C-alpha cells in the first residue's frame, strides 16, 4: 500500500510540476 501511494504520489507530483511550468510559461 505504501509503495503504491508513493508511486502514484511521484507521478502526480511530476504531472503537477509540468502543469505549473506550462501555466507560468503561458502567464
Buried (B, 14 or more C-beta within 10 A) or exposed (E): EEEEEEEEEEEEEEEEEEEEEEEEEEE
